[in-house]
Amino acid sequence: MPKMNNEETHSLADSLRRTISDLLEVPHSDRIILAPGILVALRILFSRLQIKRILLTSEEYYDESHFPEETVRVASCEAIQGLLQKRDFDVLIASPASWRGVRQPVAELFGWIRETLGRRAPLLVADYAHAGSIGFPSVERLGADVVCGDLEKWILPPDWNSRLAFLWFRTHRLFLEAARAFRPFFLATQASDVSMLARWVDPADILSVSNELAHLSVTPRQLRERHQADTKLARELAQRLHAPGVPETSILWLEEDALGEATVVAALEKLGLVWRLPGRGVRVLCRSDIVGGGGAALR
């Protein structure tokens, strides 16, 4: 892998921000902060904003253990409205599509919060990590103040081993506030002086992700079209694997002791689409681009 100087690395990072902006149809690529993982970025952001009270939906990947210095409450989307009216929270984190494949009405929830609470509304954070499973909904229409996500689950190959993540900010004012906390970190923002910046994002990750995205040459339209194929695949797999009901997303969550068609699961696992949580369940990412048009893994 060729070695780049600081100027070349910053230029490539800026280009990657523009690519993320184009792919996910996120305006203002200059409001994207890069990070070596979503959680570490959120914790730094919350520290900067003096956030102490966190509200999570019951379908989040994160729980109380991920924010040990804050007070954390977990509730369903239906219960959140009542909680917000009765007590104050500094931030609400909600995923439009959860890591277990549950679709949540985040845009409607965030819209209700803004209309009802006005200035008393908490910071609204949308976890976009699995938004590909519902076709990459418009970031702007979600109504979030902050969107966090990565490219690994639904754009890059499933066996990709990068920890590159991003935060995007709806307003320039909020971005400037956050940037004060992230500017000391190398490649986090579009900083020009790199002489005293601390290690942060690995330049090798920037280069490898950029090269892979250029190789894939994917477009927003292709992502939307692929989602239709992903949805069809999810329904076919749900039948084969005895999943209950019709999938809400192109993620299947299965009880490990109720799996049917073990050979199908094994084939999908070889493709990097299966994640097992011992004693809890099995997640299958239904990516038609990886399974292939012929559906070899279903035979």
N, C-alpha and C positions, 0 to 999 in steps of 0.2 A: 504494500500500500504506500503510495507516494507521500512524502512528508510535506506539509504545507506550512508556510509562515503565518504569522498572526493575521496579517491583512487578508491573505487568501482564505483563511479559515472563517474570518468574520464575513467575508463576501459570500462564501458558500452557505453560512448560517442564515444570512439575509435572504438568499435565494430560496432556501428551504422554507422560511417563513412565508414567502410569496406562494410557494407550491402548496403549503398547507391551506393558505387563504383561498387559493383557486379551487383546490380539490373539495374542501368542505364548504365552499361559498361563504367564507367568513370575511367581512369587510375589514379594511385597515390592518394589513399584515404587520404594520409597525407596532401594533398593540399586542403582538404575540410574544410571550416570554417562553424560552426553551428551558427545560429542566431534565435532570436525570431521574424522572419518576414523578407521578402525580402527587403522591402523598407528601413527599419532602417539600414540593413547591407549595402545597396548600398550607402546610405547617408554618413555613416562613411567611407566607402571605397573612395568615391569621395572626401571627405574632406582631407583624407590622401594623395591622389594623386593630390590634388590641381586642381580638375576639376571644371571649371566654365561655360563651354559651352556644352550643352547637345543636342543631336539630337535624336528624337524619331520617329519611324514609326507611321503612322496614325492609326495603329491597336493596339497600346499598351494600357495596362490597366492604366498606369501612364500618367499624363499630367503635365502641368506647375505648377499646385498647389502642386504636390508632391515634387517639388524641388524649394522651394521659394527663395533660396539663389543663384541659378544659372540662367543663360540665357538659355531658352529652346526653341527649334524649332521643329515643328512637320511637317512631310512630308511623302508622299507615298514612297514605295520602289522604284518606277520608278523615282521619282523626287530626291531621295537622291543622286544618282550618280552626277547629275549636281550641287547640293548644295555643295557636298564635294570638287568638283573641283574649285568652286568659292570662298569658304571661309573655315576657319579652325574651326573644332569642337574638343573638348577634348574626347568625348565619343559618341558612337552610341549604342542605345538599340533597339534590334529587337527580336520579338517573331516568331519562326518557325510556331507556331500555336497560334492565338490570343485568347483572352478570349471570343470573339464572334464567334469563329469558322472559321476564315479566315486563310487560309494557305499562308505563305509568303516564298519566295525563299531566305532564310537567308544564307544558305551555299554558294549559287551562289553570293549573294551580298557581303558577307564577302570576298570571294575569289577574286572578282573583285577589291575590295578596297585594299587588300594587294598587288595585282599585279600592280595596277595602281598608288597607292599613296606611297607604300613602307614605308619609315620611317615617312612620313607625315600622315600615317593612324591614325585615332583616336583609342582609346581603344574600342574594339568590345565586347559588352555584349549581350549574348543570354538569353532571359527570357524563361526558360524551363518549366514554371508552367503548361502549357497545352500541352506539347509535347506528352503526352499519347494519345491525340486525333488524332495523326498521326503516332502512333506506336512506340514512343520513338526512334527517329532517333539517330544515332551515335553522341555522343557529340564531339568526335574528328573531325568528318567530317564536323561539323558545322563551324569549323575554328574560334571559338570565343576565345578571351583572357580570358573572365570570363563567367561562366555559373551560373545563379541563378535559384533556383527552390524550390519546396517542394514536399511532398509525398501525400498531402491531396486529390487532385482532382481526381487522376487516379490510385492510389495504395491503400491507406487507405480507409476505408468506408466513404461515402460522408458526413455523419453527424459527422465526427471526429472533435474534437474541440481543436486541437493543433495548435500553431503558429510556429512550428518548421520549419525552412527553412535552406538553405545552399548556399554557394558560392563555386565554384571550379575554380581553376586557371590553365591555360594551361602551364605556365612555372614556374619553381621553383623560379626564380628571382622575378617574379611578386608576387608570393605567399609570399615570405619573406618580400617584401615591404608592402603588405597588413597586414601581421601578426603583424607588429609593432603596428598597430592601434587596433587590436583585442585581443592581448595577455592579456591586463588587465581585460578582461571579462571572467567570469567563464564558462568553457566548450566550448568557442569559438574555441580554438585551442588545440593542444596536449601539453599544458603547464604542467610542473611538480610541480611547486611551487604554491599552491593555497591559501596561507595564506592571501594575500592582494588583491585577485581578486574580482572585483565588480560583483554584481548580473547581470545575463544575460539570458542564457537559463535555463529554469526551469528543474531541475532534474526529476521532475514528468513527464514532457513531454518526456524526453529521455527514461525513463522506460516504459511508456505506449506505445509509438511508437515502441520501440524495442520488447515489448511483443506481440503487434498486428502483426508486421511483422513476428515474429517467428510463430505465430498462423496461419497466412495466408500461410506461406511457399511458397511464390511466387518466380518464377525464371524469368530471362530475356526471355527465350523461351516462357513461359506461357503468359507473357505480350504481346509478339508479336502475339501469336495465339489468345489471347483475342481481340486484336485490329481488327482482321478480323471479329469476331462476333460483335464487337462494330460498325464497318462500316456497316454491314448488318442491324443492329438495327437502325442506323441513317437513312438509306434509307427507311426503313419501316415506321419509325416515321414521316419522312419528308412527305410521302404520306398521312398519317393519319392526320397530323397537318397542311396540306396545305402549307408547306414551299416551297418557290420558288426555282427551280433548284435542282440539285443533290448536296448533301452535300460534301464539300471539306474535312471535318474532321468528327469526331464523336461528334461534338458539333452542335446543332441546335440553330440558333438565329431567333426568331420569333417576328413579330409585335404583340403587345398585343391585338389590336383590330381586328386582322385577324386570331385568333386562331380557328382551327376546333377541333372537338372531345374533348370537355372540360373535359369529364370524364377521358380520357387518361391522360391529363395534371394533373388532380387532383391525379390520381394514381401515376404518376411519382413524383409529389411533395411530397407525403407521403413517398416516398423512398429517399428523399433528393436530387433528381436529377434536380430540377427546381429552378432557381433563377430569381426573378422578380425585374425589375427596373421600378418603377412606371413612366409611361409616356414615357418610352424609349424602352422597349421590354422585352422579356422572353428568358432566356437561358436554354437549356436542355442538360445535359451531358448524352450521350448515352452509359451507362456502362452496358454491357450485363451480367457481373457478379452480378450486383445488381438486374437487372430486372429478371434474371433467364432464364434458357434454355426454359422454357415453355412459356415465354412471358406473364406472368399473367397480367402485366400492360397494355397490348394491347387489352385485351378482353373487 
